[in-house]
Amino acid sequence: MATAAAASASEAEAEPKAGPEAEGEEDEAKAARARRKVLSRAVAAATYKTMGPEWDQQEEGVSESDGDEEYAMASSAESSPGEYEWGYDEEEKNQLEIERLEEQLSINVYDYNCHVDLIRLLRLEGELTKVRMARQKMSEIFPLTEELWLEWLHDETSMAAGGLDREHVCGLFESAVKDYICPNIWLEYGQYSVGGIGQKGGLEKVRSVFERALSSVGLHMTKGLAIWEAYREFESAIAEAARLEKVHSLFRRQLAIPLYDMEATFAEYEEWSEDPIPESVIQSYNKALQQLEKYKPYEEALLQAEAPRLAEYQAYIDFEMKIGDPARIQLIFERALVENCLVPDLWIRYSQYLDRQLKVKDLVLSAHSRAVRNCPWTVALWSRYLLALERHGVEHRVISVTFEKALSAGFIQATDYVEIWQAYLDYLRRRVDFKQDSSKELEELRSAFARALEYLKQEVEERFNESGDPSCLIMQNWARIEARLCNNMQKARELWDSIMTRGNAKFANMWLEYYNLERAHGDTQHCRKALHRAVQCTSDYPEHVCEVLLTMERTEGTLEDWDIAVQKTETRLARVNEQRIKAAEKEAALAQQEEEKVEQRKRARAEKKALKKKKKIRGADKHRADEDDEKEWGDDEEEQPSKRRRVENSVPPAGEAEPGSEANLSGSSAPTATEPPLELKEVRVGARRRDVPKVPHDSSKDGVTVFVSNLPYGLGEPAATLRPLFEACGDVVEVRPIFSNRGDFRGYCYVEFREEAAALQALQLDRQSVEGRPMFVSPCVDKSKNPDFKVFRYSTALEKHKLFVSGLPFSCTKEELEEICKAHGTVKDIRLVTNRAGKPKGLAYVEYENESQASQAVLKMDGMTIRENVIKVAISNPPQRKVPEKPEARRASGSALLPRQVYGARGKGRTQLSLLPRALQRPSAGTAQAENGPAVPPAGATPATTEAPKMSNADFAKLLLRK
């Protein structure tokens, strides 16, 4: 029904048109609809594999229809309106997303993820022409991965009909095998070429494809076997009596190469061959087996490691370089680059090997081209590419186009643009024949120099706030060429005048460079003029410039010239010395002011300390007076039970006064002091102090223990709070918080696990927030035994795939920053920098998937405004921290060398006052007085002095009467 309706509709529309033009247009429209329908079915089939039968039911009305889109949509809308509305909404969303991606690519054509997303959506919509264009554009800028190529090739092969389509698909296969070494693509190419064996020259083409596949991946240890077997199966299928020798040859060639499962191939050859296997083949097979044993450790290391396995590939490459087989060296480089295509150093090493050893033009230029397509931000690869193009005699137009691509690649530093301009200018200089007074090449060189200076001034300086060439190296090179090769000293002097006006006149080395150029290609008059200007302008090494001037006048000048030179140099040096004296005096004055400020701060601290000490002495006197009152008047009070326990019944209870006491003499008791009960005092002290036993740290359990710090000091029950967090990592034996002598939590603790694996997993909890503060979790290491141990887990070296963002608003969250950053690439991690209290510092580190995305993010995000804050974005390259020198132990006058731990970790404190309350102080000698009575000496202790006689109540009364 749908087919008939579509056919009648197309015929009705075609009736007004007449002639062959209308028929041709109708055929083209039908063919386009058919190709689009095939692509849509391919997409639907791929989606069915992923989503299951539900998708098949939703798309059933559309996929089974063979008519045009309007009829199919109308029929599906009549049968199920909900499905139609859903499909329309999804299609509209996809169209909007396609437009957004196309606009993004028009701004930044080097956005890899945008290309991938656009191709995926266009393929889903069935837009054949747009999919082809999008894939073509992406393949011109980036090398495509094996998955992208196989998807593209699958779509094109499913729609290929005639001979022209087959030629187009074969061209795609040729492009695919050039990007990376892909055994699966070669296998698909061979199988696809078999389908055209019936065409003219088809058999020779199939064999050519398989032979090229063997040259490319036939030596692959693990994946080359599939190519050999496919080639043999093809030859066996078409083999005749005269063709059997071809199969024999393939078996013998394969058995001479070390490959996995060689034994099975040898057994298959024995079974297939009717004649006994020649002795030479057996010898080659045994030799290949021996070679396989040498390669197995490296192959097994690759199989066991996880991608990208750069270290394993580097070791494999070193091994192959020692053996020296060019084919195998090329193969292992190509295998390594498949997984490490964004590592510039690997591309540099590979291209260097090809340039110096193989020197095959097509192979060398192909490697250089792929290198700059994979790592376009690396200027060294572009410079080597230009040299390789020149070395192999490529025409000037191609080299110029390559240089223009390099300029638009988006380098990370301003100096990179200077380097690529120098490489291109060197190439142009080598093209010029300076024997001729004027030539087209010379004019092109001069215009290129002028363009380079303008480009650095406008484009580079506007982007990086610097030209990248502060010493004007490009202008110096231009001046040398004009002076030495073109004999144009006038132009050279103009260039040097421009160099000096750009802030270089104060440097002696710049004047001496100009002077040497004048000495070699100018005259004495201009040499003398240059040195006189140098004497007046140089500020870094004026003595050296003066010495050069006097030396020249001594050898070539007249007496008048000598007198002038001496006068100028003496005047200049006197002025320089005067300036240096003033600078030294100013520096000394600043140093003295700083010393005075330090002294003022010291005096202020001393006065403040004395004031605090005076207040503490007054408080201590008052406290001592209160204690004396308690001793004099507290005996007549009813003694508390806790008191009896502490003094061990050393004072008789009330009503049992001693004979001769004042209570018996006067017949009445003394007045009692109003003081709160002692039990209440002990409760208050206990509220401030925890009865926590001192547990010494067992260093033998450091392997199963982690050190947790930066915890909130107000944490009520640290052990109860932290145990649930760490029990998620494993069985926790003990959470041991550390308290001060007053019983206050000190903000750190030790967590002991039963297994070492649990302790290692607990390190992942580092920086987790606990009551608003980031908790630091680090290994338990004795730093006295391991002084170089560092707990900082982040890299402090240059990381080209990571960005450092500063100037962020303090209220900016991780999710908001990720939403901004993911527009420029795949964000792997974001870390907001906070202080120890967990407060943001306005800094962040953003890690991208590769260097290309990071470099593009720098270009787009640097200078962006977020909530009225202008942020700065740069490649992460933290400055080197200065390691503080360890202070030497000091000797006290007249005493031996004291160990540092006598005064604690920070040396001797500013004061030796005890900050512990007297109520909590422990007696240090056997004669120490208890709070309400003499302390009981420990068992076995002998007092150093005789014990003072006990005083009775009468003695206390006499002391009172004396006052």
LINZIVEN-V793339 format. One record per pair of residues at least 24 apart in sequence whose C-alpha atoms are under 8 Angstrom apart, sorted by sequence separation. I is the first residue (numbers start at 0). J is the second residue. If there is no record, write none. Layout:
# LINZIVEN-V793339
I;J
I;J
This chain:
# LINZIVEN-V793339
97;121
346;370
363;387
364;388
381;405
424;448
474;498
729;753
730;754
824;848
57;82
247;272
255;280
448;473
729;754
820;845
186;212
227;253
254;280
309;335
448;474
507;533
93;120
148;175
185;212
261;288
343;370
378;405
471;498
730;757
825;852
255;283
256;284
470;498
729;757
824;852
36;65
251;280
254;283
255;284
448;477
504;533
728;757
729;758
810;839
823;852
824;853
111;141
182;212
254;284
257;287
308;338
309;339
375;405
507;537
542;572
714;744
728;758
809;839
823;853
93;124
109;140
255;286
256;287
257;288
307;338
343;374
360;391
420;451
505;536
506;537
507;538
541;572
712;743
713;744
809;840
844;875
143;175
255;287
259;291
306;338
307;339
325;357
341;373
342;374
347;379
376;408
378;410
488;520
504;536
505;537
506;538
507;539
712;744
728;760
809;841
823;855
824;856
254;287
257;290
258;291
340;373
341;374
347;380
354;387
375;408
376;409
377;410
470;503
488;521
504;537
505;538
506;539
507;540
511;544
531;564
534;567
635;668
712;745
728;761
808;841
823;856
90;124
144;178
145;179
182;216
224;258
257;291
340;374
343;377
346;380
375;409
376;410
482;516
486;520
505;539
506;540
507;541
534;568
635;669
712;746
807;841
32;67
143;178
144;179
149;184
180;215
181;216
223;258
224;259
375;410
376;411
636;671
642;677
711;746
806;841
807;842
142;178
145;181
180;216
382;418
507;543
535;571
635;671
641;677
710;746
725;761
805;841
806;842
807;843
820;856
823;859
142;179
220;257
221;258
343;380
378;415
382;419
385;422
389;426
479;516
483;520
507;544
534;571
632;669
639;676
641;678
709;746
710;747
805;842
218;256
220;258
221;259
378;416
381;419
385;423
417;455
482;520
632;670
633;671
639;677
708;746
709;747
804;842
805;843
145;184
186;225
218;257
219;258
220;259
416;455
632;671
633;672
639;678
708;747
803;842
804;843
182;222
186;226
218;258
378;418
382;422
386;426
632;672
707;747
708;748
803;843
804;844
182;223
185;226
378;419
706;747
707;748
803;844
804;845
706;748
707;749
802;844
803;845
186;229
416;459
629;672
706;749
707;750
801;844
802;845
182;226
705;749
706;750
801;845
802;846
704;749
705;750
801;846
413;459
704;750
705;751
800;846
801;847
413;460
691;738
704;751
800;847
703;751
704;752
800;848
436;485
703;752
800;849
801;850
413;463
417;467
703;753
799;849
800;850
412;463
416;467
417;468
433;484
691;742
700;751
703;754
704;755
799;850
800;851
802;853
413;465
414;466
415;467
421;473
433;485
688;740
689;741
690;742
703;755
800;852
801;853
413;466
414;467
688;741
689;742
702;755
703;756
705;758
800;853
413;467
414;468
687;741
688;742
689;743
703;757
704;758
799;853
800;854
412;467
687;742
688;743
703;758
799;854
802;857
417;473
687;743
702;758
705;761
705;762
808;865
711;769
807;865
808;866
710;769
711;770
5;65
6;66
808;868
5;66
711;772
807;868
2;64
4;66
5;67
710;772
773;835
806;868
807;869
1;64
2;65
3;66
709;772
710;773
772;835
773;836
806;869
807;870
1;65
2;66
709;773
710;774
772;836
773;837
806;870
1;66
5;70
709;774
710;775
771;836
772;837
805;870
806;871
708;774
709;775
771;837
804;870
805;871
707;774
708;775
804;871
805;872
707;775
708;776
804;872
1;70
707;776
768;837
803;872
804;873
1;71
706;776
707;777
802;872
803;873
705;776
706;777
802;873
803;874
705;777
706;778
802;874
803;875
705;778
706;779
801;874
802;875
704;778
705;779
800;874
801;875
704;779
799;874
702;778
798;874
799;875
701;778
702;779
797;874
798;875
220;298
701;779
797;875
798;876
701;780
797;876
42;122
796;876
797;877
42;123
795;876
796;877
795;877
39;122
42;125
698;781
795;878
38;122
39;123
795;879
39;124
39;125
38;125
36;125
38;127
35;125
35;126
35;127
34;127
218;327
219;330
218;330
41;154
216;330
215;330
38;154
38;157
37;157
38;158
37;158
34;158
709;835
709;836
180;333
179;333
180;334
179;336
180;337
179;337
177;365
178;369
142;369
142;372
141;372
142;373
140;372
141;373
649;932
646;931
646;932
646;933
646;934
642;931
660;951
661;952
660;952
661;953
660;953
659;953
661;956
630;931
634;952
631;952
631;955
631;956
411;854
410;854
409;854
409;855
376;851
375;851
374;851
376;854
341;849
341;850
112;824
110;823
111;824
112;825
110;824
110;852
110;855
